[in-house]
């Protein structure tokens, strides 16, 4: 429980910090296309940071299961792969990094499905 709440809060903090960095430090240094790409990474990081916090809160209120635990870990892996690849792509312009992004998206999708299954079975 505590681990997921801390991981989620750290990612929410990083999302805000990276959003501010993108808006101020990257403005005029990279193209608008890459600013938009950066902002997509920030947005998805925040959504899934909140998802991880929800997983942590649920773990404190019900008997945790592997479905719930895997949901939280896959959200974190998704943030690293999805948002991380978008951040690096935005700064470097290396387009092959875009091939990693969908792997993070799949992690996000599986994480939400696991949370749905957990809720249907447990709550």
C-alpha positions, 0 to 999 in steps of 0.5 A: 500500500505505502509503496504504491502511494509513494511511487504514485506521488513521486510520479505526480510530482515529476509530472508537474515538474516535467510539465513546467520544464517543458513549458518554460525550458523547452519553449523555443528550443524544440519544435511545437510538434515535440512540445506536444509530444512532451505534453502527451508524456506529461499527461499520461504520466499524471493520469497513471500516477493517480492510478497508482495512488488509487491502487495503493489506497485500495490495497489499504482497504481490501485484501490485496491480490496479485491482480491489484499489485500487477496493475500498479506495477504495470502502470509504473512500467507504462510510465517509464516506457510510454512517457519516458520514450516520449520525453527522450524522443522530444529532446533527441528527435530520435524517431526510433524511440517512438517504437517503444511508446506503444509497449508502454501503452499496452502496459497501461491497457493491461493495468486498467484491465487488471484493475477492472477484473480485481474490482469485479471479483473483489469489491 
